[in-house]
Amino acid sequence: MGSSEERVVAVIMVGGPTKGTRFRPLSLNIPKPLFPLAGQPMVHHPISACKRIPNLAQIYLIGFYEEREFTLYVSSISNELRVPVRYLREDKPHGSAGGLYNFRDLILEDNPAHRRYGGIGTILVIKVSAESANQFGELVADPVTNELLHYTEKPETFVSDRINCGVYIFTPDIFNAIQGVSTQRKDRANLSRMSSFEALQLATRSLPSDFVRLDQDILSPLAGKKQLYTYETMDFWEQIKTPGMSLKCSGLYLAQFRFTSPHVLASGDGTKNASIIGDVFIHPSAKVHPTAKIGPNVSISANARIGPGVRLISCIILDDVEIKENAVVMHAIVGWKSSIGRWSRVQASEAVTVEDEVVVINSIVLPNKTLNISVQEEILL
Amino acid sequence: MKALILVGGFGTRLRPLTLSVPKPLVDFANKPMILHQIEALKAIGVSEVVLAINYQPEVMLNFLKDFEAKLGIKITCSQETEPLGTAGPLALARDKLIDDSGEPFFVLNSDVISEYPLKEMIEFHKSHGGEASIMVTKVDEPSKYGVVVMEESTGQVERFVEKPKLFVGNKINAGIYLLNPSVLDRIELRPTSIEKEVFPKIAAQKQLYGMVLPGFWMDIGQPRDYITGLRLYLDSLRKKSPSKLSTGPHIVGNVLVDETSKIGEGCLIGPDVAIGPGCVVEAGVRLSRCTVMRGVRIKKHACISSSIIGWHSTVGQWARVENMTILGEDVHVCDEIYSNGGVVLPHKEIKSSILKPEIVM
């Protein structure tokens, strides 16, 4: 803590397989954090944002996916960014704060610090529409000091249109706060007597003492105690719960690349390379025929083959996909090793073979299917 | 010999195509429907065709004037001022049908497409010596139609059963008749039905004979049957004059392409496709089971199946048109649009996809 350099450690909570069910069928093949958006694994985007933090000592990914699922990615990204990235596996879900606390010794190894406002933490906040706010943690901050005055997770009635983005900066003191909650839980379990404050917390009473959530268990009680502050972003923020959202977010990242790293975006006018419209990412190993027309919002992953006369609009084409001549793919995610037949039209699918001249619309297709008939608004198992 | 073609009404079942032209002038296999019949009649020596029509006779006659000269056949109209059913128009055209020769005359329903074995029908008529001959065709679901019950060996018609619930036979009236002039004496000038009122009486006197139609038969009065009819017609063309059909690596099955149309690189056309005159089919287009009428442009990479593309329409790049989509005259489907069974009235621009079968006004 005495370091003059104020070294920073970044922690990204990646969750685990039980949480990824809404992301099925895409999460059947790959941990959701590694699903590619704008040509990069989802978790790559926060990692590369962390890379820009001065004095960054270490990035930890905490989750309860199998360690081996992250091994390859973690080693390649460490090399690429020249920042040590480590995956820490929780034995079971401990809640967002519990997971952090579990690995406090490792996190504190690099003596990180944060003292901007004098509190123990700052929360990234964004303004959303009043109608959508109740899907998130709603909070109220002091307009002058930015102190967090009130926090409530997914309230039934409207509290505020400012919500928690799930991005925090903490001082090591956060671990004391987490420990406090944990100890309180143990005490409560040991004593049958309940204070009025505890009576209000009936809902959480039965939780195990080592399961601590950042939002309900830390932010709510610490609001208004000059411990937590907010920082409001004017940039984009989205939650990626469903495959459909990943398409939108892929587009947002591609649009960001237009400003931050335009060289990764594809270009072409149909002469030597395919015609490119808007923001498009094409992996260097993918082969795209010059007569194809791609974009806007398309990302094409490794070893994909895009045939002559193919039209791709707003889609994610994953590794080893083959799209044969004159097929159209719109607003869809085409899963690993899928094959889309000639003159087919696809508007949502994954890891499937679509035979020639078939149409797939608004459908979710589970892996390893062959479609020889057209489908519309169906889930195919 | 003379012939009467029952043209009838507005052809509402073939809308939106019949919003642009009378039904008999709607193209079928690159030729107006009625020309198939007129040419077949001319081929067996019919010299005069009377069209029994109840609307727009000027449009029909103007159009057919050219063909009168070209085919060397006289075409006249007999216009009903009120609908006269299927027999009334014969009484109305009586003077045009009767001449000194005393020869029998043909009556054809204009919705019907077949191989028109009219020569065989004349021989059949002569051989049985009865007053009237009727062509019958075998169908899978006779309960939908009027069944003709006849004596197997001679073809003598015993009775007609309208939409039978119990199986009485599988031969139905194919809408092609050869009648002696005396039949006209049995028909009054009033709305009346030939199959319900006139034929049963002739059958009762054992003067009506049915001939089983060899080859295909289809009533193409509605889009689905029109598309099926094209398949049957092209199958028949394959047997009779295969040289009229297209060949090449980009062709699958039976495809009829007018010589003035252009087909681009990397297309796959067929089976059962008719492309009319002056069409442009750009590169990488897929067409199957469809009719593309005069002056249509199909842009690159589009895919069309089981549909009818009306005159002078365009289909945009990467558009997909299928499932009984019927585009009226001068309809423009924009790039990348999907039409699943859209029925589009003439002179429309389609800018958003039609995901479920519906009518676009």
Boltz contact constraints between the chains, C-beta under 6 A:
constraints:
  - contact:
      token1: [A, 309]
      token2: [B, 284]
      max_distance: 6.0
  - contact:
      token1: [A, 309]
      token2: [B, 301]
      max_distance: 6.0
  - contact:
      token1: [A, 311]
      token2: [B, 318]
      max_distance: 6.0
  - contact:
      token1: [A, 326]
      token2: [B, 284]
      max_distance: 6.0
  - contact:
      token1: [A, 326]
      token2: [B, 301]
      max_distance: 6.0
  - contact:
      token1: [A, 328]
      token2: [B, 318]
      max_distance: 6.0
  - contact:
      token1: [A, 343]
      token2: [B, 286]
      max_distance: 6.0
  - contact:
      token1: [A, 343]
      token2: [B, 303]
      max_distance: 6.0
  - contact:
      token1: [A, 345]
      token2: [B, 320]
      max_distance: 6.0
